[in-house]
């Protein structure tokens, strides 16, 4: 049984459980005073908007240089994939694998995974609710690791700065990639997982 069927609403701000008042037009949390909703308003629309924006930025994030390494006046720009290939060529296979998983596989999985969740909820696909919620929790948990590349670049830019001898500068690809990571994290937050447990007649958002 769902909480809404039992006449219980949860506050999105403080997570206080409140008894549903059917005769009240608008209801507010008894602890913090926040507005209560059975489901997050416009959850699917907001999640789709964030997801599509992230998908568009994912293209320049992989095509544009993510950083430029300058040594003795000469600079070499690398995209995420070319950086992975360089690590492989230098024999740094474990590091190359970590960068590839964190910067290529994880963002791709998040984009595809959130898209599948949205599609399955809206189109009433036969995928079970348990499978959907496990996918959602995994996407929410793994999202933070996508920032690995950005953290590494930030550290390198701060540490490797020897003037004309050697320096590292972030590229436009780093900005696009950071935007993709942030947008996908926001998309996972705006998606209301309770929609997964709704029956096929109530998959849409409610106020």
C-alpha positions in Angstrom: 0.0 0.0 0.0 1.2 3.5 -0.9 1.4 6.2 1.8 -1.1 8.3 -0.2 -3.6 5.4 0.0 -3.2 5.4 3.8 -3.9 9.2 3.9 -0.3 10.2 4.6 1.7 13.0 2.9 5.4 13.5 3.4 6.9 17.0 3.5 9.6 17.6 0.8 11.4 20.0 3.1 11.7 18.3 6.5 10.3 14.8 5.6 7.7 15.0 8.3 4.7 12.7 7.9 1.4 14.5 7.8 -2.2 13.2 7.8 -4.0 14.0 4.5 -6.9 16.5 5.0 -9.3 15.8 2.1 -11.4 18.9 2.8 -8.4 21.3 2.6 -7.6 22.9 -0.8 -4.0 23.5 0.2 -2.2 21.7 3.0 1.0 22.7 4.8 3.5 20.8 6.9 2.7 20.7 10.6 6.4 21.1 11.5 8.0 23.4 9.0 5.1 25.0 7.3 6.1 23.9 3.8 3.5 23.2 1.1 2.5 19.6 0.8 2.0 17.7 -2.4 1.0 14.1 -3.1 3.6 14.1 -5.8 6.3 16.8 -6.7 4.6 19.2 -9.1 5.8 18.9 -12.7 8.4 16.4 -11.8 8.4 14.6 -15.1 8.5 17.8 -17.2 11.4 19.3 -15.1 13.4 16.0 -15.3 12.9 15.8 -19.1 14.1 19.4 -19.5 17.2 18.8 -17.4 17.9 15.5 -19.1 17.6 16.8 -22.7 19.8 19.8 -21.8 22.4 17.4 -20.4 22.2 15.2 -23.5 22.8 18.2 -25.8 25.9 19.4 -23.7 27.2 15.8 -23.7 28.2 16.2 -27.3 30.6 19.2 -26.8 31.8 17.7 -23.5 33.3 14.8 -25.5 34.3 16.7 -28.7 36.0 19.8 -27.2 39.3 19.7 -25.4 38.9 19.2 -21.7 42.4 20.5 -20.8 45.5 21.8 -22.5 49.0 20.8 -21.3 51.7 23.4 -22.1 55.4 22.4 -21.8 58.3 24.7 -23.0 55.9 26.8 -25.0 54.2 23.9 -26.8 50.7 23.0 -26.0 48.7 19.8 -26.4 44.9 19.7 -26.1 43.1 16.5 -25.1 39.5 15.5 -25.1 38.3 12.9 -22.5 38.8 10.0 -25.0 42.1 11.2 -26.3 43.3 11.5 -22.6 42.2 7.9 -22.0 44.2 6.8 -25.1 47.3 8.7 -23.9 47.1 7.0 -20.5 46.8 3.6 -22.2 49.9 4.4 -24.4 51.9 5.3 -21.3 50.9 2.0 -19.8 48.7 3.5 -17.1 45.9 1.1 -17.7 44.3 1.2 -14.2 44.1 5.0 -14.3 42.8 4.9 -17.9 40.1 2.5 -16.8 39.0 4.7 -13.9 38.8 7.8 -16.1 37.0 5.9 -18.9 34.4 4.5 -16.4 33.9 7.7 -14.5 33.9 10.1 -17.5 32.4 8.0 -20.3 30.4 5.1 -19.0 28.9 6.7 -15.9 27.5 9.8 -17.6 26.2 7.7 -20.5 24.5 5.3 -18.1 22.9 8.1 -16.2 21.5 9.7 -19.4 20.2 6.5 -20.7 19.0 5.3 -17.3 17.0 8.4 -16.4 15.6 8.4 -19.9 14.4 4.9 -19.5 12.8 5.6 -16.1 10.9 8.6 -17.5 9.8 6.6 -20.6 8.7 3.6 -18.6 6.7 5.7 -16.1 5.0 7.8 -18.8 4.4 4.9 -21.3 3.5 2.3 -18.7 6.1 -0.2 -19.8 6.1 -3.7 -18.3 9.4 -3.1 -16.4 8.7 -3.9 -12.7 8.6 -1.2 -10.1 11.4 -3.0 -8.1 13.7 -2.9 -11.2 12.9 0.8 -11.7 13.6 1.8 -8.1 16.9 -0.2 -8.0 18.0 1.6 -11.2 17.0 5.0 -9.7 18.9 4.4 -6.5 22.0 3.3 -8.4 21.8 6.4 -10.7 21.5 8.6 -7.6 24.4 6.9 -5.9 26.8 6.8 -8.8 26.2 10.4 -10.0 28.9 11.9 -7.7 31.7 9.9 -9.2 31.2 11.6 -12.6 33.0 14.7 -11.2 36.3 12.8 -10.9 37.7 14.3 -14.1 36.8 17.8 -13.0 38.4 17.3 -9.6 41.6 16.0 -11.2 41.7 19.0 -13.7 41.1 21.5 -10.8 44.0 19.9 -8.8 46.4 19.8 -11.8 45.6 23.5 -12.8 46.4 24.6 -9.2 49.5 22.4 -8.8 51.1 22.4 -12.2 51.9 26.1 -12.8 55.5 26.7 -13.7 55.1 29.6 -16.1 56.6 29.0 -19.5 58.1 25.7 -18.3 54.9 23.8 -17.8 51.2 24.6 -17.1 47.8 23.1 -17.4 44.7 25.0 -18.5 41.1 23.8 -18.4 39.3 23.7 -21.8 35.8 24.4 -22.9 35.1 20.6 -22.8 35.6 20.7 -19.0 32.8 23.4 -18.6 30.4 21.4 -20.8 31.3 18.1 -18.9 30.8 19.7 -15.5 27.4 21.1 -16.7 26.4 17.6 -17.9 27.2 16.1 -14.5 25.4 18.8 -12.5 22.3 18.6 -14.8 22.1 14.8 -14.5 22.4 15.1 -10.7 19.6 17.7 -10.7 17.5 15.5 -13.0 17.8 12.6 -10.5 16.7 14.9 -7.7 13.7 16.4 -9.5 12.4 13.0 -10.5 9.9 11.8 -8.0 10.6 8.1 -7.3 7.1 7.7 -5.9 5.7 7.8 -9.4 7.4 4.4 -10.0 5.1 2.9 -7.4 1.9 4.5 -8.7 -0.4 2.2 -10.6 -0.7 2.5 -14.3 -3.6 4.9 -14.0 -1.7 7.4 -12.0 1.7 7.7 -13.5 1.3 11.4 -14.2 2.3 14.2 -11.8 -0.2 15.4 -9.2 -0.4 18.5 -7.0 
